[in-house]
Amino acid sequence: SKKFDILNITSPYKEHFVDQCDYLSESALIAQSVNCIDLRYNFFKATNTDFWAFGEELKSFSSDNFKVALLGFGPMAKIA
């Protein structure tokens, strides 16, 4: 029997599961990484909520004059 409905994927496996899933959301395709796999269907449906979250966070800045520092080179840095 299945024990989980959804899996959360963390680094360093986010990029690995891109080729392992049956369906990728638009955000997963753009980011070429997944952080959530939905197992409730008869296939693996993957998305990347990091992509959406980063965009929402950028909207919270009221000025066009700000600086962003990226530390690392993993999937989140590529999304940024």
C-alpha positions as CSV (number, residue, x, y, z in Angstrom):
1,S,0.0,0.0,0.0
2,K,1.1,3.6,-0.7
3,K,2.2,5.5,2.4
4,F,2.5,9.0,1.0
5,D,0.5,11.3,-1.2
6,I,3.2,13.9,-1.9
7,L,7.0,13.9,-1.7
8,N,9.1,16.9,-0.9
9,I,12.4,16.8,-2.8
10,T,15.5,18.6,-1.5
11,S,18.9,19.3,-2.9
12,P,20.9,17.6,-4.3
13,Y,18.0,15.5,-5.8
14,K,15.9,18.3,-7.3
15,E,17.5,18.1,-10.7
16,H,17.7,14.3,-10.6
17,F,13.9,13.8,-10.6
18,V,13.3,15.9,-13.7
19,D,13.8,12.9,-15.9
20,Q,12.1,10.5,-13.5
21,C,8.7,12.0,-13.5
22,D,5.8,11.4,-15.9
23,Y,4.5,15.0,-15.9
24,L,6.3,18.3,-15.2
25,S,4.6,21.6,-14.5
26,E,5.6,24.7,-16.4
27,S,7.7,25.8,-13.4
28,A,9.5,22.5,-13.2
29,L,10.2,22.7,-16.9
30,I,11.6,26.2,-16.7
31,A,13.7,25.5,-13.6
32,Q,14.7,22.1,-14.8
33,S,14.3,20.9,-11.2
34,V,11.5,19.6,-9.0
35,N,10.8,20.0,-5.3
36,C,7.3,18.4,-5.0
37,I,6.1,15.1,-6.5
38,D,2.4,14.3,-6.3
39,L,1.7,10.6,-6.1
40,R,-2.1,10.7,-5.9
41,Y,-2.5,9.8,-9.6
42,N,-1.4,6.8,-11.5
43,F,1.7,8.8,-12.6
44,F,4.3,11.1,-11.0
45,K,3.3,14.7,-11.3
46,A,6.1,17.1,-10.4
47,T,6.3,20.8,-9.8
48,N,8.7,23.4,-8.5
49,T,7.2,25.7,-6.0
50,D,10.6,27.4,-5.4
51,F,10.1,29.1,-8.8
52,W,6.8,30.6,-7.7
53,A,8.0,31.5,-4.2
54,F,11.1,33.4,-5.5
55,G,8.9,35.4,-7.9
56,E,6.4,36.3,-5.1
57,E,9.3,37.4,-2.8
58,L,10.6,39.7,-5.5
59,K,7.2,41.4,-5.8
60,S,7.4,42.4,-2.1
61,F,10.3,44.9,-2.9
62,S,8.8,48.3,-3.5
63,S,11.9,49.8,-5.1
64,D,13.6,49.0,-8.4
65,N,16.9,49.9,-6.8
66,F,17.9,46.9,-4.7
67,K,20.6,44.2,-4.9
68,V,20.3,40.5,-4.6
69,A,23.2,38.3,-3.6
70,L,23.2,34.6,-4.6
71,L,25.2,32.1,-2.6
72,G,25.7,28.7,-4.2
73,F,25.0,27.4,-7.6
74,G,22.2,24.9,-7.1
75,P,18.7,24.8,-8.5
76,M,17.6,27.9,-6.6
77,A,20.4,30.0,-7.9
78,K,19.5,28.9,-11.4
79,I,15.9,29.9,-10.8
80,A,16.9,33.3,-9.5
